[in-house]
Amino acid sequence: MANTAAVQPAERPGRVKSFLRLVAIEHSVFALPFAYLSALTAMQVNGGRVRWLDLLLITVAMVGARTFAMAANRILDRRIDARNPRTANRELVTGAVSLRTAWTGAGVALVVFLAAAALLNPLCLALAPLAVVPLVVYPYGKRFTNWPHAILAAAQMVGPVGAWLAVTGTFAGSGPAWLLGAAVGLWIGGFDLIYACQDAEVDRKIGVHSVPARYGLRFALHASTVAHVITFVLFGWFGMLVGFGSLWWIGLALTAAAFGYQHLVVTPTDLSRVNRAFFTANGFVGIALFAFALLDLIVRLGLRA
């Protein structure tokens, strides 16, 4: 009996748990801080009081949109993933998640996103389908352009802009949100250039398009550096435009250090620390910059609960 028990296969996780692992739900933390930053800044500009229901709905919308995007990406890329040793263990490839479950999860996430947009205001509901477009186009991008990273940047730009519009319900005065959105888009797009370096050789063999596959690792890493320098400038411009004080600039200085670390540890001859750059540097950028911005909003600009 003991021997029989020892060879019993481990219990497979449930469909919901497997789906959440498929879409890496915990990575939502990277995008949320900048949506919160945009929303709270808009609240400060428009009366200085936190609207908690809006923040809750923004959270639901962001998580719903990101979950849909990740599920769609995994579904549409499942055959490409199967041909790449780095991604061959993803849940749709191994069968840990069925295609039906993935489609169901994507559909539920999309409905949640649209429902949250509808509850926010009419403008958000009207624009929600447009926000979905780059989320769907991005997985196809690697099939027809060497710059799919730019499509990802456009998709990531939507979060801060949408959060601002969720609070104000109008495009009037939304300039700071577009600056912040452009900064976030370039930040993520620039990192995607680094991340894609891992697959450059395989991508060339199987016909997947990317900057590293087409132009080489050195060019891709230089392009990423340029994107992140512009990101830093846009973050600074955003801070000046909305009147942030010294706490914001401290957070921005820490962000610059994180960017520098990211570009130091990943080189054309050593990609072994790409994941460390992703989880450490990018996670730090979002959380640190938001934390210092929130302190500045509370201490200097009078944001009230």
Order of alpha helices (4+ residues) and beta strands (2+ residues): alpha-alpha-alpha-alpha-alpha-alpha-alpha-alpha-alpha-alpha-alpha-alpha-alpha-alpha-alpha
